[in-house]
Amino acid sequence: VLALGLSSRRNMCIHPTISQESDRVAVDAKCRSITASWVRQRKDQDPNIEVCDFFDGFDKHGSQS
């Protein structure tokens, strides 16, 4: 049996600032602005760029950590 669970960023976000937003569109935009692959790549050249540490940790270690 193959199953796929879908949920919104609003329901899944654990970032302390972004998760406090009440507007779904604002959560989506802010989450995307710190998790997009091109933003995370730019972080390698510019450490001042904000990325989501929670997303990075999950991406690096996977769901088994």
C-alpha positions as a printed Julia matrix, in Angstrom:
65×3 Matrix{Float64}:
  0.0    0.0    0.0
  1.37   3.38  -1.01
  0.18   6.42   0.9
  0.92  10.09   0.59
  0.17  12.56   3.36
 -0.36  16.18   2.37
 -0.33  19.15   4.65
  0.31  22.84   4.4
  3.36  24.7    5.62
  1.03  26.41   8.09
  0.29  23.07   9.75
  3.82  21.66   9.63
  6.03  24.67  10.41
  7.98  24.59  13.68
 10.08  27.72  13.04
  9.49  29.89  16.15
  8.78  33.12  14.25
  7.06  31.88  11.11
  4.79  29.42  12.9
  3.25  32.31  14.85
  1.83  33.84  11.66
 -1.92  33.39  11.37
 -2.17  34.03   7.63
 -1.52  30.94   5.49
 -0.2   33.01   2.57
  2.3   34.79   4.84
  3.51  31.46   6.27
  3.96  30.04   2.76
  5.89  33.09   1.56
  8.16  33.33   4.59
  8.82  29.6    4.66
  9.67  29.55   0.98
 11.98  32.56   1.43
 14.2   30.61   3.88
 13.91  27.07   2.5
 14.2   27.53  -1.28
 17.15  25.67  -2.77
 18.64  28.81  -4.35
 18.47  30.67  -1.02
 20.21  27.79   0.76
 22.9   27.72  -1.96
 23.53  31.46  -1.57
 23.99  30.92   2.18
 27.24  29.1    1.33
 28.67  32.36  -0.06
 26.96  34.78   2.34
 26.51  33.63   5.96
 24.2   36.62   6.63
 21.42  35.07   4.56
 18.74  33.58   6.81
 17.78  29.96   6.24
 15.62  27.6    8.25
 17.8   25.53  10.59
 14.94  23.07  11.11
 14.58  22.43   7.38
 18.36  22.21   6.9
 18.67  19.69   9.71
 15.92  17.54   8.28
 17.39  17.79   4.79
 20.88  16.81   5.99
 19.91  14.03   8.4
 16.6   12.84   7.0
 13.57  11.68   8.88
 15.45   8.92  10.7
 17.42  11.21  13.02
